[in-house]
Amino acid sequence: MTNLDHTILSTLIYYDLLDRPLTELEIFKYLAATADGVSFLSLKQALAGLVAAKRIEIKNGLYFLPGRANLIKLREKRLKSAQLKWKKFQKLTRWLALVPFLKLAAATGSLTAYNTRQDSDFDLLIVTQRGRLWITRTLVTALCGLLGARRHDQLTQDRICLNCFLTQDNLEIKPEAKPRDFHSAQEYGRLTPILEIEAGVFQQFIQANSWLRQYLKYYPWPNDPTAKRIEPAWPINNLRRGFERLLDGWVGERLEKRLGNWQRRRIKQKTKDEPTDQIYVSNQCLMFHPRSKSYQLMKDFRQKIMELAN
């Protein structure tokens, strides 16, 4: 096989593990960074060659691994589910514009791939003002609770999972917070802004995470970053600015310190009996992925590459 053939197969294998067949354009978009000089025409030719060699199959414009045609109906089902969930998600997240010091709220996970199950939650990445991470997290968590939308225990369906908080001066996803691999690159490559309270923060995130280009051929992808964005109403914006003025000085500094100490103790207590492989806590970054499935996913990914791509 050519290097491009291997790269295409690697990309299809990863999404096969997520039970998602891909179109030509999606393969091009999600392509691993291991191929050089790839054009859309050369990709189409390589796909035709792989189909002819029976290494992959195509049906209804979707490409998948041999024997996985059943994924076509599953894709249709999950696509419809995701479209409904996006509407619910946007209705919920518009209220986050009330939270002081919140600069960006963006979706990650299966929703951004339109690959949701019925019980899927909404993964959310939050960017806060420098020095106000703990206040913002407290208020976001409280608001989600008031809306009946916070994920906890076994309550997952259509609930918000607050698994990542970053401060605006620390937008890089560092390896100590999250493993740098093809899975993480796909997850953060699909990051979709919902609320951008301060213009330009999403672009700052892209620039800060240039490491994604080590895994993704065409990152940043040419998406419309405004496609899912919500524009808060002016009364909400005014309320948020009022809260920020109240908490901008020494009152905010003292509250930030106290909330930080309190939440650190709670996090330590709640995670003491859980694996901490993807739980990271600092004053600039919070990452919560207890019992993460990503290590097993990457293990299966590497195994299938050895089986199918050699």
C-alpha positions in Angstrom: 0.0 0.0 0.0 1.0 3.6 -0.5 1.5 6.0 2.3 -1.8 7.7 1.4 -3.6 4.3 1.4 -2.3 3.6 4.9 -3.4 7.1 6.0 -6.9 6.7 4.6 -7.2 3.3 6.3 -6.0 4.7 9.6 -8.7 7.4 9.5 -11.5 4.9 8.6 -10.3 2.5 11.3 -10.6 5.3 13.9 -14.1 6.2 12.9 -15.1 2.5 12.6 -14.3 2.2 16.3 -16.9 5.0 16.8 -19.3 3.1 14.5 -19.3 5.9 11.9 -18.8 5.5 8.1 -17.4 8.5 6.3 -18.0 10.4 3.1 -15.1 11.4 0.8 -15.2 14.9 2.1 -15.2 13.7 5.7 -12.2 11.4 5.1 -10.4 14.4 3.5 -11.3 16.6 6.5 -10.4 14.1 9.2 -7.3 12.7 7.4 -4.4 11.7 9.6 -1.2 13.8 9.2 0.9 10.9 8.0 0.4 11.5 4.2 2.2 14.2 2.1 0.9 16.2 -0.8 -2.7 15.0 -0.7 -5.2 16.6 -3.0 -8.9 15.8 -3.1 -8.4 14.2 -6.6 -5.5 12.0 -5.3 -7.7 11.0 -2.3 -10.6 10.0 -4.7 -8.2 7.9 -6.7 -6.8 6.2 -3.7 -10.3 5.4 -2.3 -11.2 3.9 -5.7 -8.1 1.7 -5.5 -8.8 0.6 -2.0 -12.4 -0.3 -3.0 -11.1 -2.3 -6.0 -8.6 -4.1 -3.8 -11.5 -4.9 -1.3 -9.7 -3.3 1.6 -12.7 -1.0 2.1 -16.3 -0.8 0.8 -18.6 1.9 -0.4 -22.4 2.2 -0.3 -24.6 5.3 -0.7 -21.6 7.5 -0.9 -20.2 6.2 2.5 -16.9 4.4 3.0 -16.4 1.8 5.7 -14.3 -1.3 6.5 -15.3 -4.7 5.0 -18.4 -6.2 6.5 -19.6 -3.0 8.2 -22.4 -2.0 5.9 -24.8 -2.1 8.9 -23.2 1.2 10.0 -25.1 3.1 7.3 -28.5 2.8 9.0 -26.8 3.5 12.3 -25.3 6.7 10.9 -28.7 7.8 9.7 -30.2 7.2 13.1 -27.5 9.0 15.0 -27.5 11.9 12.6 -31.2 12.5 13.3 -30.5 12.2 17.0 -27.7 14.7 16.8 -29.8 17.2 14.9 -32.4 17.1 17.7 -29.8 17.3 20.4 -28.1 20.3 18.9 -31.4 22.2 19.3 -31.7 21.2 22.9 -28.1 22.0 23.6 -28.4 25.5 22.1 -31.5 26.2 24.2 -29.6 25.2 27.3 -26.3 26.9 26.7 -27.8 30.3 25.8 -28.3 30.8 29.5 -24.6 30.4 30.1 -24.1 33.9 28.7 -25.3 35.1 32.2 -22.2 33.7 33.9 -19.5 36.4 34.6 -16.0 35.9 33.3 -17.1 33.2 30.8 -15.3 34.0 27.5 -16.0 30.9 25.4 -18.3 27.8 25.6 -17.7 25.2 22.9 -19.0 21.7 22.2 -16.8 18.6 22.0 -17.5 14.9 21.8 -20.0 12.9 19.8 -22.3 15.9 19.2 -19.7 17.6 17.1 -19.4 14.4 14.9 -23.2 14.1 14.6 -22.7 10.6 16.1 -24.9 10.7 19.2 -26.8 7.9 20.9 -30.1 8.4 22.6 -28.4 8.6 26.0 -25.5 10.8 24.9 -24.6 13.9 27.0 -23.3 17.3 25.9 -19.6 17.7 26.4 -18.6 21.3 27.0 -15.3 23.1 27.1 -15.3 26.5 28.9 -12.8 29.3 28.7 -12.7 31.8 31.5 -11.1 35.1 32.3 -7.6 34.8 33.8 -7.8 34.4 37.6 -11.5 33.7 37.6 -11.7 29.9 36.8 -13.1 28.8 40.2 -15.8 31.5 40.3 -16.9 30.7 36.7 -16.9 26.9 37.3 -19.0 27.4 40.5 -21.6 29.5 38.7 -21.7 27.4 35.5 -22.2 24.3 37.6 -24.9 26.0 39.7 -26.7 27.3 36.6 -26.7 23.9 34.9 -28.1 22.4 38.2 -30.9 25.0 38.3 -31.8 24.2 34.6 -31.9 20.5 35.5 -29.2 20.0 32.9 -26.0 19.0 34.8 -24.7 15.5 34.2 -24.1 13.5 37.4 -24.2 9.9 38.5 -26.3 7.9 36.0 -28.1 11.0 34.6 -26.5 11.5 31.2 -29.1 11.9 28.5 -29.2 15.5 27.1 -27.3 16.8 30.2 -24.2 19.0 30.1 -20.9 17.4 31.0 -18.5 20.1 32.3 -15.3 18.2 31.7 -12.9 21.0 30.7 -12.2 24.5 32.0 -9.3 26.7 30.7 -8.3 30.2 31.5 -7.8 32.6 28.6 -4.1 32.9 29.3 -3.6 29.1 29.2 -5.5 27.8 26.2 -3.1 25.0 25.3 -4.2 21.5 26.1 -1.0 20.3 27.7 0.0 16.6 27.7 -0.2 16.4 31.4 -3.8 17.3 31.2 -4.8 15.2 28.2 -2.8 12.6 26.3 -1.7 13.9 22.9 -2.8 11.3 20.4 -5.0 10.9 17.3 -8.1 10.6 19.5 -7.5 13.9 21.4 -6.7 15.6 18.1 -9.9 14.5 16.5 -11.9 15.6 19.6 -10.4 19.1 19.9 -10.2 19.4 16.1 -14.0 19.2 16.0 -14.4 21.8 18.8 -17.4 23.9 17.9 -18.0 27.3 19.5 -21.4 27.9 20.9 -20.9 31.1 22.9 -18.0 33.4 22.2 -18.4 36.3 24.6 -15.1 37.8 23.8 -14.4 37.8 20.0 -11.2 36.0 18.9 -11.0 33.5 21.8 -11.7 30.6 19.5 -9.0 31.6 17.1 -6.6 32.0 20.1 -7.5 28.4 21.1 -6.6 27.2 17.6 -3.3 29.0 17.6 -2.4 27.7 21.1 -3.0 24.1 20.1 -0.9 23.9 17.0 0.2 20.4 18.2 -3.1 19.1 16.6 -1.4 19.5 13.2 1.0 16.7 14.2 -2.0 14.3 14.0 -4.4 16.1 11.6 -3.4 16.8 8.0 -5.7 19.8 7.4 -6.2 21.3 10.9 -7.7 23.8 11.4 -10.6 22.5 9.3 -12.4 25.0 7.0 -15.6 25.0 9.1 -17.8 28.0 9.6 -17.1 28.9 13.2 -20.4 30.8 13.4 -22.6 28.0 12.3 -23.7 26.9 15.8 -23.1 30.1 17.7 -25.7 31.8 19.8 -25.9 35.6 20.1 -27.0 36.5 23.6 -29.8 39.0 24.1 -28.7 42.4 25.3 -30.4 42.1 28.7 -28.4 38.9 29.4 -25.1 40.7 28.3 -25.9 43.6 30.6 -26.6 41.3 33.6 -23.3 39.5 33.0 -21.3 42.7 32.8 -22.9 43.9 36.0 -21.9 40.7 37.8 -18.4 41.1 36.4 -18.1 44.6 37.8 -19.2 43.4 41.3 -16.6 40.6 41.3 -13.7 42.4 39.5 -11.8 43.7 42.5 -10.7 42.4 45.8 -14.1 40.8 46.5 -13.6 38.6 43.4 -10.0 37.9 44.4 -11.0 36.7 47.8 -14.0 34.7 46.5 -11.8 33.1 43.8 -9.3 31.9 46.5 -12.0 30.5 48.8 -13.9 28.8 46.0 -10.7 27.3 44.7 -9.7 25.8 48.1 -13.3 24.5 48.6 -13.5 22.9 45.1 -10.1 21.4 45.3 -11.1 19.6 48.5 -14.3 18.4 46.9 -12.6 17.2 43.7 -10.0 15.3 45.8 -12.7 13.7 47.9 -14.9 12.7 45.0 -12.1 11.2 42.9 -10.1 9.4 45.6 -11.5 6.0 44.6 -11.5 6.7 40.9 -8.6 6.4 38.4 -6.9 9.8 38.0 -5.4 9.1 34.6 -7.4 12.0 33.0 -8.2 14.2 36.0 -6.1 17.3 36.1 -6.5 20.2 38.4 -4.8 23.6 38.5 -5.7 27.3 38.7 -5.5 27.5 34.9 -6.9 24.1 33.7 -9.5 21.6 35.0 -9.8 18.3 33.1 -12.3 15.7 34.2 -12.3 12.3 32.4 -12.5 9.7 35.2 -12.7 6.1 33.9 -11.8 7.4 30.5 -12.3 5.0 27.6 -9.7 6.8 25.4 -6.8 4.5 26.4 -8.8 1.4 25.3 -9.9 3.2 22.2 -6.3 4.0 21.2 -5.2 0.5 22.0 -7.9 -1.0 19.8 -7.0 1.6 17.1 -3.4 0.6 17.0 -4.3 -3.1 17.0 -6.7 -2.7 14.1 -4.1 -0.7 12.1 -1.7 -3.7 12.5 -4.4 -6.1 11.4 -5.9 -4.2 8.5 -3.4 -1.7 7.2 -0.3 -4.0 6.7 
